[in-house]
Amino acid sequence: MIIDHWPLRGLRVSSPRLELRLPTEDELAEVADVAARGVHPPEERPFLTPWGELPPAERARHVVQLHWRRLGRWSAQDWALNLVAFHEGRPVGIQDMRAKEFGVRREIVSGSWLGLEFQGKGLGTEMRAAMLHLAFAELGTRSARSLSFADNHSSLAVSRRLGYRGDGIDRDVLDGRVVVSQRLRLTPEAWAGHARTPVTVTGLDEGCRALFGLDD
């Protein structure tokens, strides 16, 4: 069975309304369809890589190819976990977390997107809270980082609600102009003080932990 060779297939992160896990190929197609229907209003630009502005078919293909690419390039020293969030059995978006040399640094960076039709219901906050439980309570993360454009007020509000604090700014170029991003960082102590969502993790066995670079 594939889980014998890729134990991440059995990882489940469950919160009151969501289940986060790797998708089957058919479920990957479903979450790509969610992306094709829209991930942000047309007047907003929340991503430094503006994939949300692609035509629907290209947007869906981007989701599929990025998922495959991250799995194909996975190593214990450099990994990116794309967890599809399911609500009432339907995919609603993707919550990711990424790390380099995690076994030594114990630091992750996260990102996410939620289908436009599912926004405004608190699901974005809940799926990030579920991911943070996996990172801190189960994997022993010492620092979680996030990055949002300074005018992405909804993303910044989620971060602050979960205990992140400002960590400086980044200046990048998008379409020939400078854009400013707010860096945010979350410590274990701040996470523990803001964790309100009950989360259950299953399937994080020894083989799975080894893929994250953990040998304990």
C-alpha positions in Angstrom: 0.0 0.0 0.0 1.1 3.5 -0.7 1.0 4.4 3.0 3.8 1.9 3.6 6.1 4.0 1.4 4.6 7.4 2.1 3.3 7.5 5.7 2.2 11.1 5.3 -0.8 9.7 3.5 -2.2 8.6 6.9 -1.7 12.0 8.7 -5.0 13.6 9.8 -5.4 16.9 11.6 -9.0 17.4 12.9 -10.7 20.4 14.4 -14.4 20.9 15.2 -15.4 21.8 11.6 -12.4 20.7 9.5 -10.2 17.8 8.6 -6.7 18.6 7.1 -4.9 15.9 5.2 -3.3 15.0 1.9 -5.9 14.6 -0.9 -6.5 11.7 -3.2 -6.0 12.5 -6.9 -9.8 13.0 -7.3 -9.9 15.2 -4.2 -7.0 17.2 -5.6 -9.1 17.8 -8.7 -11.9 19.0 -6.5 -9.8 21.5 -4.6 -8.4 22.7 -8.0 -12.1 23.3 -9.0 -12.5 25.4 -5.9 -9.5 27.5 -6.9 -10.9 27.9 -10.4 -14.1 29.4 -9.0 -12.0 32.1 -7.2 -9.8 32.6 -4.2 -10.0 36.4 -3.8 -12.1 39.3 -5.1 -10.7 40.7 -8.4 -9.8 44.0 -6.9 -7.5 42.4 -4.3 -4.0 41.1 -4.8 -3.0 39.0 -1.7 -0.2 36.9 -3.2 3.3 37.9 -4.2 3.1 35.2 -6.9 -0.3 36.3 -8.4 -1.6 32.9 -9.3 -5.1 33.9 -8.1 -5.3 36.2 -11.1 -4.7 33.5 -13.7 -7.6 32.4 -15.9 -9.7 29.7 -14.1 -8.2 26.7 -15.9 -4.6 27.9 -15.4 -5.4 28.6 -11.7 -6.7 25.1 -11.2 -3.6 23.6 -13.0 -1.3 25.7 -10.8 -2.9 24.1 -7.7 -2.4 20.6 -9.0 1.2 21.1 -10.2 2.3 22.9 -7.1 0.9 20.0 -5.0 2.7 17.4 -7.1 5.9 19.5 -7.2 6.1 19.7 -3.4 5.6 16.0 -2.9 8.1 15.2 -5.6 10.8 17.4 -4.1 10.2 16.4 -0.5 13.2 15.6 1.7 13.7 15.6 5.5 15.9 18.6 5.0 13.6 20.6 2.8 9.8 20.0 2.8 6.5 21.6 2.1 3.3 20.0 3.4 0.1 20.9 1.4 -2.9 19.9 3.5 -6.3 20.2 1.9 -8.9 21.4 4.3 -12.2 19.5 4.2 -15.5 20.9 5.6 -18.5 18.6 5.7 -16.6 16.3 3.4 -15.9 18.9 0.7 -12.5 20.6 0.0 -12.5 24.3 0.8 -8.9 25.3 0.5 -5.3 24.5 1.3 -3.2 25.1 4.4 0.5 24.6 4.0 3.6 24.7 6.1 7.2 24.6 4.9 10.6 24.1 6.5 14.3 23.7 5.8 16.5 21.8 8.2 13.5 21.4 10.5 15.2 18.8 12.6 17.8 21.4 13.6 16.0 24.7 13.3 12.5 23.7 14.4 11.0 26.6 12.4 8.1 26.6 9.9 6.6 29.1 7.5 3.0 28.8 6.6 0.6 30.0 3.9 -3.0 29.2 2.9 -5.8 30.0 0.6 -9.6 29.5 1.0 -12.1 29.3 -1.8 -14.0 32.6 -2.2 -17.3 30.9 -1.5 -16.1 29.7 1.9 -14.6 32.9 3.2 -16.1 34.9 6.0 -17.1 31.9 8.1 -14.0 31.6 10.3 -12.7 28.6 8.4 -9.4 30.3 7.6 -8.7 30.9 11.2 -9.6 27.4 12.2 -7.4 25.7 9.5 -4.4 27.8 10.6 -5.1 27.0 14.2 -5.2 23.3 13.3 -1.9 23.5 11.4 -0.3 25.4 14.4 -1.3 22.6 16.8 0.4 20.1 14.5 3.5 22.3 14.4 3.8 23.1 18.0 2.1 20.4 20.0 3.1 17.4 17.8 6.3 18.4 16.0 8.0 20.6 18.6 8.2 23.7 16.5 10.0 26.6 18.2 9.0 29.3 15.8 6.2 29.8 13.2 6.5 32.5 10.6 4.0 34.1 8.3 4.1 36.9 5.7 1.2 39.1 4.5 1.0 42.3 2.4 0.5 45.3 4.7 -2.9 45.9 3.2 -4.1 42.3 3.6 -6.1 43.1 6.7 -8.0 39.8 6.9 -4.8 37.7 6.9 -3.1 40.0 9.4 -6.2 39.8 11.7 -6.0 36.0 11.7 -2.4 36.1 12.6 -2.8 38.5 15.5 -5.9 36.5 16.7 -3.6 33.5 17.0 -0.8 35.2 18.8 1.6 36.2 16.1 3.7 39.4 16.7 5.3 41.7 14.2 8.8 40.7 13.0 9.7 43.5 10.6 8.9 44.0 6.9 9.9 42.7 3.5 10.1 44.9 0.3 9.5 43.0 -2.9 8.6 44.0 -6.5 5.2 43.1 -8.1 4.5 44.3 -11.6 7.3 46.8 -11.5 6.4 48.4 -8.2 7.5 48.0 -4.6 5.1 46.1 -2.3 5.6 45.9 1.5 4.9 42.7 3.4 4.5 42.4 7.2 6.6 39.6 8.7 5.0 37.9 11.7 6.4 35.3 14.2 4.7 33.1 16.7 6.5 31.5 19.7 5.4 28.4 21.6 4.5 30.5 24.6 2.3 32.9 22.6 0.7 30.0 20.7 -0.2 28.3 24.0 -1.7 31.5 25.3 -3.9 31.9 22.3 -4.8 28.3 21.4 -8.6 27.9 21.7 -9.4 25.4 19.0 -9.5 21.7 20.1 -7.4 19.7 17.6 -6.7 16.0 17.2 -3.8 14.6 15.2 -3.7 11.0 14.1 -1.3 9.0 11.9 1.9 10.8 13.0 3.9 7.7 13.5 7.6 7.1 13.5 7.9 6.9 9.7 5.9 10.1 9.3 8.1 12.0 11.8 11.2 10.8 10.0 9.9 12.6 6.9 9.8 15.8 8.8 13.4 15.3 9.8 12.7 14.1 13.4 14.4 11.0 14.7 13.0 11.1 18.3 
